[in-house]
């Protein structure tokens, strides 16, 4: 074989490998992947990256679409709108994507009440969830990512998962029940892009352009864009926290001792739990306290694996049963549910020990939560008298800077990468972290909605949101309320077209900022979607909304848009407050006098000037609904 022929073979081989290498450079965003749900009845943008000028061919449902990457290596093709269906396959050069559905895609965002997964509500919905198996409901869980320098083009990781078996436990509970409702009605696949972060304020979710009217937010974001500042802050706070924990453990007299089964607690103090120890006669302190409860298992009990429920604990706990460690939780919010193997239980005397750490503020066991050990069908109550002993007192731990809560960061990291992905609409559950800044939120929330519609290139994008639920203890007299004021701001955003609000004041929990009833929330969002996004205008999606007030002597006459057939209350109307010119509100009496009218009065208010309804942090007692069972929107009217 001569040298010229060998060189020709080598050149051909080199060119072939170069072609393979070139095609291997095609890259897709994480959203465009196996199992994705594409939005029906909208043009579909498929995009990615490749070498500059590289030819890209997309094949889908028997048709082929061609393009080339631009000088920056970006490419995109637009597929014509499609009808619901699947599963399908799609080929993009050498990449084949499988199990693709076409249906409705919803962006699900906000803070922890949107993020809260199905696994956190299994105690309430276990029987239902364990029966559910729907591969046509899918979720893409966006990883928590923030960036202050520029909008990101892709997520670090992520994949589409189906509402089946174990994977369903990681779905957003609100979003899952929302999707389940929609699928039951329309039979169309539903994709959920779960992009939510616990504790996040609204400004973290708005782009730099969207915050133009808030220069102080932009200044803060520019400060956070400095890597040195972020790194030094994080390092300093981590060191302080580690030192605090190390000192606590070194000084805690009970470490590795008081958790033991045979610990003598006869000289320990006594306390009634649940409750905060500061409210139970124990001096206010931060640090560690050990609690122990003795309980009996009767001789006729069949020993089997048990479930220990310790409500919610503030802040951190480590739990032992008969000296054996059974679980720990590092922060206050999750319900404490620990499995107890039958091998560590015995008939007769047993004990449970809690090492509780309080970082700052009040510490203790949250009231009105379940505290028990369940063995089979037997429930052993654990509320009541406990023993306690202080392990170590510490100064309050300093605060932590959560950079994910800073302006612009979450928009750049968690919303910007999906801007090209067509969606049906947005469901949003947020506001808790903006309570106390209600005037600001009055402009910020509409700015967020407009910003997302602009960035997602859909000026009419349906934006459905949840009003704040009831929270904190009920007040005996009418009072000012930051939560009520923010709810009022949320109501004002309904002026924007294509919006709807799910009122959930009746399903909150006074002692839990994460109420478990996520099914009702999802259902009410789905009603809003059916009407606003799907055009089913006969669907009642809102409770009564105040229209007008008139004064007739000592009585205020309120007229409502009922949205349903008529106003309704199961019992005597509650939740109304009234004031005269002095502005001092008192609880009022009220009665429904026509399908859309309520009469309100108070014996000591001769000339009414204003009426409030459900105007408190905790409005669980308010009971005005429409005949379709939806609660009235809280209001203040003058």
N, C-alpha and C positions, 0 to 999 in steps of 0.2 A: 504494500500500500504506500503510494508516494506521499510526500510531505504536504503537497497542495491539497490532496483529498482529505488527509487527516485534519488539516487546518479548516477545511470547509465543514466537516462534521462537527468540529469543536465550536465553530461559529454558530451553526444551526442550533446545537445543544445549548449554547450560552443564551441565544435569543429566546429559546423555548423556556428556559429557566427564568429569564428576565420577565417573560410574560406571566408566568405563574407567580413570581414574586410580586409583580405589580398588582395582580388581582388580589393577592393575599393582603394588600394594604387597605382594602375596603373595610371600613369600620362603621358600625351602627350604634346609635344611642341605646342605652339600656332599656328604654321604653319600647323600642322596636325590636321585639324579641319573641321567642316561642311563647305561645299562649296569650298573646296580646289581644285586647278587645279594641277594635277600631270603630270610630263613630259613624253610624249609619246616616245616610241622606245628607252628607256634607262632603265636599271635596277632601280627599285624604292626602296629606303631605307625608311622604316617606323621604327621609333625609339621612345624611351621614357624612363621612369623610373618606378621602382617598388621596392618592398622589395627584398633584396638579395635572389637569387635562386628561386624567384617566377616564376611559369610557365606563359608564355604569348602566347596567341593564336590569330592570325590575320586571319580573314576570308574575302575574297574579290573575287567577281565574281565566286562563287562556289568552290573556293579552299581554303585550310587552311594551314597556315604556323605557325610552333611552335618554340619557343625558351625559354630560361630562362634568368632572370636577373643575371648579374654577381655580384661579391662581393661588388661592389660599387653601385649596384642597377640600372645599365644601361643595356638596352637591345635594340636589333635591329633585324629586319628581312629584307631580300632582296626579293622583288617580281620580277618576270621576266618582261621584257619590255612589254609594252602594246600598242595597237593601239588607236588612238584617239576615243573618244566616251564619253558616259555618258548621264544622271547622274547615278551614282552607289552609293551603300552603302558599308561601311566597318565596321566590328565588331572587336574590340580589347578587349578581355575579356568581361567585362560588358559594355563597351563603344560602342555606335553605332554612326558612322559618316555618314551623309547623303549628298546627292546632290554633289557628287564628280564627277569632269570632268577630262578627260585625254586629254591633248593637248600640247601646248608649253608654257613654263614658262620662263619669262625674268626677270632678276635682273636689276632694274632701279635705278641708283645711281648718286651721284654728289652733286651739291649745288643747289641754289634756282631756277635756270632755269629748273632743273629737278623736283624739289619739287613743283613748282608753280602749284596750282590746277586749274581744269577746271573752277571753279567759278570766277577766276581772269581774264579769257578770254571770259566770257559770253557776254560782250559788242560786241565782234567781231564775235562770233560764236553762238549767242543765238538761231537763227532759226534752225540751224543744230543740236545743242545739245538737244534742246527741243523735237526734233523728234526721237532722238536716244534712243533705248531701246534694249540692247543686253545682256541677262543674261549669254552669253557664253564668255564675256570679264569680267574678275574679277581682283580685286586688293587686295593685303594685304599691308596695310600701316604700316610700321615699326615705332614704337614710338621712338622719339629721346632719345637715351641712350648712355652714354659714360662710359668707365671703363678703368682705367690705370693699374689695378693689374693683371687681367687675362681675357682671352676670355670667354665671357658668353655663357651659353648653351641654353638659351631660352629668349624670349622677355617677358617683364612685362605684356603686353596685346597686343591685335590685333585680327582681324578676317578678313575673306574673304568677300568682298562685290561685288555686281554685278553692271554693268554699266547701271543702271536703275534709273529713277526719280531723287530723291534728292541725292542718294549715288554717282552718277556720278560726282557731283560737287566737290567731294573730291579726285577724281582721279588726278594723275599727268597729266597735259594737254599734254605734249610731249609724255608721255608713252601711253596715251589713243589714240591719233591720230595714233601713231605707231601701236598699237594693232588693231585699226579699219581697217587700211590698210591691215595688214596681214590676218585678219579674212575675209575681202572682197575677198582676192585672194585665200586663202587656205580652208576657211570654217572650220577651226580647232579652238577649244577653246583656248583662250589666257589668261594666268595668269601673273599678274604683281606684283612683289615684290618691292614695292616702298620704297627704303631705301636711302633717300636723306635728306641733312640738309643745309639750306641756309647759305651762307658765309663760308662753310667749305673748308679748303685747302686740297690738296691731301694727305699730310702726316698723317692727322687724320684718313684716311681710309686704312692705311697699317699696317700689323701686325708687331710685334716686330722683328720677323725673317726677314720680308721683308725689314725692315729699317736697316739691318745690316751694310750697307755701309754708313749710316748716323748716326754716334754715337751721334752727338749733338741732334738729335731728340729723341734718346733713353734716353739721360740724361734728357731732358725736360719732357719726359713722366714719368720717375722715380720721378722727383720732384713733378709732379702733382698727383702721386699716394699717396702722403702724405695727409691724411684726414685733419689733423690740418692746413696744409698750404692752402688747398682749402677752408676750412670753414672760416678761418680768412680772406682770401682774399675776398671771397664773402660777408662776413658780413661787412667788412670795406667799400667795394665799394657800397653795398646797403645802408649803413648808409649815405655815402657821397651823394648819389643820392637823398635819401629821404630828407636830410637836404637842398639840393639844391632846390628841388621842393617846400618844405615848405617855405623856404625863398623867393622864387620867388612869390608864391601865397600871402604871407604876404605883400610883397612890391609892388605888382601889383595894381596900382591905379584903374584899370578898373574891378577888380574882382567883380562879382555879380552886376556890374553897367553898364558897356559899352555894355553888351550884350542885354540890355533892348531895347524894341522897340522905346521908346520915348527919347533915348539918344540924346543930342544935340551935333552934330558933326561939327557944323559950324566953330569951331576954329581948327579942325583937319587939318593936312597937307594933300596934295594931292600927289598921286603917280600913275604911269602907271603900271598896272599889266597885264599879268604875268611877272615875272623876280625876280632876287634877289635884295633885297632892297639896298644892298651895291653898286650894279651897277646902281641904280636909284637915287643916290644922297643922300641917307640916310646913316648916319655914321655907320660903321661896329659895330655890337653889337650882343651879345647873351642875351637871356632872352625872354621877351614877347613883341609882337607888336599886336595891334588890327587893323583890316582892315574892312572897311564898304563900301558896294556898294548899291546905290539906283537904282531901276529899276521899269519900268512901266508895268502893265498888262492892256491891252486895254479893253474897255467896251464890245467889241464883242467876247472876249475870254470866252470859256466855262470852268469854273473852275473845275479842277479835280486833282487827285493826280499827283504830279510832280516828276521829277528826277533832282537833282542838281549835276552837274559835275564840280569839282574843280581840274581837272588835277591831278598833284602830288604836294605835299607840303613838304617842308623841314623846320622843322622836324615833329612837332606834331601840330595838329589843333583840335579846338573845334568850331563847326559851328552852327549858329543860324539864323533862317529866321523869320523876324518880331518878334524878341525877344524870339522865341521858339527854344529850342535845337533840332537839327536834326541829329547830328552825331559827332563822333570823331575818329581820327586815331592817334596812338601813335608813329609811326615811318615813315620814309620818302617814302618808296617804293610803297606801294599799291596805286592804283588810288582812288581818292576820289569820290565816287558815293553815294549820300545820297538821301533817299526817303523823299519827302516833302508832308505831308497830305494836302489835299485841304482846310481843315478847317482853316489853318493858313495863307492862301493866300487871297488876296482881289483884286478887280479891282482898278486900280489907282496905287498909290505909294506903293512900297514894299522895303524891304532892306534885305541884307544878311550880317552877321557879322562873321568875323573869328578871333578867338584868336589864334595866331600862336606863338609857342614856338620854339626857336632855341637853341639847346644844345651846339653846337660848330660849327665853320666854318661859311659859308654863309647860310643865311636863306631866304626863299621866296617861290614863286610859280613858278614851272618849266615851261619854255617857250615851245611853240609849242605843247601844250596839250589842250584838250577841256575844256572850261570854259563857262558854260551855264546852264540855267534852262529850262527844256523841259516840256511843259504842252500839253499833247496830241500830235498834230503834230506841235505845235508852239514852236520854239526855241528862247529863249531870250538870246542874248550874254551877257556875263559878263566881258569879257576882256575890258580893257580901263582904264578910270580914276576911282580910288578908293580914299577913305579917309583913313588916318592912324593916329595912335597915339601910342607912346611908353608906354607900361604898366610898365615894370621894366627892368633895365639893370642888367645883372649878369655876373660873370666870366664864362669862358667856363667850362662846366662840364667835369670832368676827364674821362679818358677812362675806359672801362669795360673789365675785363678778361673773355673771353668766353672759358671756359674749354673744351667745345665740339669741339673746333678748334685745340686742342693740339694733338700732335702725338699719334697714336695708339688707342686713345680713342674710336672713332667711329667704327673702325674695331672691337674692342673687344665687343662693345655694339650692333652693328647693322648689322655686316656681319657674325661674328663668329657663331651666333645662327642658321644660315641657311646653314651652310657648308654641312650638310648631305642631303639637299633638292636638287634633280636633277633639273637643268635648261637647257634651250636651249642656252642661251647666256646672254651677258651683254650689256645694253645701258648706256652710261655715258655722262653727260653734266656738265663739271666742268673746271675750269682754271682761272676764274676771280680773285679768291683769291690768286693765285700764280703769277699773273703778277708782274713783278719787280724782281722775283727770277727765271728768265728764264733758266739760266745755270744749276741751281739746278734741275729745272723741267725736263730738258733734261734727267737726270738719274732717277728722282723720278717717273715720269709717267710710263716709261717702268717697273720700279720696282713694281709699283702697279699692273700693268697688270699681270706680272709674278707671283706675290704673290697671287693674287686671283685665277689664274689658278692652282697654287700649292695647295692652301687651299681648293678649290672646287674639287680637284682631277680630273681635266680635262685639260691636257696640251694644247689641241687644242680649248679650249672654245672660241667661237666667241666673240670678244670684239669690239663693235661699239661705236664710240664717236662723239661728236659734236665739231667742231672747234669754237673758240670764234666768236661771231657775231660782227658787227660794233657797235661802241659806241663812244661817245663824239663828239665834234664839228669837222667838217672837217677842215683840214689845207689848207692854200692858197699855200704853197710851200711844196715840199717833206721834210719830217722830220723823225728823229728817232722815233720809236714807240715801247713801251713796249708790247702793245697788238699784234702788228705784229710779234715781236720776239717770243712771246709765241705761236702764231699760227704756226710759223715756227717749233718750237719744237714739237708741236702736229703733224705736217706733218711728222716729222722725225720718229715718233712712228709707222708709217705705215710699217716700215721695219720689224716689228714683224709679223709673220704669223697669219692669222686669224683675222686681224684687218681691219677696214674700218672707214672712217671719213666723216661726213656730213658737207659740207662747207655751211655756212649760212651768209656770209658777206653781202649778198644782202637783208636780211630780218631783220637786226638789226634796232635799233632806236637810233639816236644820243643822245637823252635826257633821255634814259631809259635803265638801265642795264638789265631789264626784258622785252625784246620786246614781244609784244602780239602774233605775228605770230608763234604760236607753231604748227600749222597744217603743214606748210611747213617743219619744223624741223622733226616732226614725220614721214612725208612722205619720206624724204630723208634717215632717219634711216631705214625705212622699205625697201627701195630699196637696201640699204647695206645688210640688213638681208636676203633678197631674194637671193642675189648673194652669199654672204659669208656663211650664216648659212643654207640656204635651197638648195644651189647648183644650183640655176637657173642662170647659167652663161651667158645666153643671156640678162639678165636684166642689163641695164646701171645704175650703182650706183654712179658714180663719174664724176665730171667735169674734164676738161683738166688739166693735170699735166705736168709741165715742164720736158723736157728730156735733151735738150742740147742747147748750145749757140755757134754760130760762128760769126766771125766779117768779114764783107765785106765792106772795106773802112770805111766810117763814120756810117755805119749801123750795128745793131746787128740783127742776124737772129736766131729766137727762134723756136725750134721744140718741139712739144707737143705729149704726149700720149693723144689722145682726149677722149678715153673711149667710145665715141659715134661715129656718122658717120663723123662729121667734126666740125671744129671751127665755131663759129657764134657770131655775135654782131648785135644788132638791130639798132645801130647808130654808129657814129664814135667812134673808140676804145678809152677808157679812163682808167686811173688808172696805166699807165706805167710811170716809172721814169728811167733815165739813167745817168750814170756818166762816167767820164774819169779817168785817173790815179790819179787825185787829190781827188777822193772820194766824190765830191760834186754833189749830185743828183739834177737833174732838171726834170720838167715834159717833157715827150717825146711824140712824135707823133708815131702812130702805125697803121699798116694795115695788114689784113689777105691776104697772098699771095698764099696760097695753103690750102687744107683741114686740114693740121696739122702744118702750119708754119705762124709765125707772124714776120713782119719786123718792127724794132723799131729804131728811130733816134731822134736827137735834133740838131737844126741848130748850137748851140754853143758847141757841143761836137764832136770834129773831130775824136777822137779815143776812141770809147766806151770800157769800162773795165767791167762794171757791169750793170745789169738791175734788177729793182724791179717791182713787180706787186701787186697791192692792199696792199701796204706796209704802212699802217697807222692805227691809232686807228679806224677811221671811213672810211671804204672802200666802202661805199654805191654807189659811182659813178662808181666803176670798173665794166666793162660790157662785159668781155669776157666769153662766155659760149660755150658749145657744142650744137649740133643740137638737143639733147634730153632735152635741157633747164636747164642743171646743171652748176653752176658757176665754173670757173677755180679756182684752188687752189692757194692762194697767195704764192709768192716766191721771193727769191733773188738768182740770179745766176751770176757767174763771169767767 
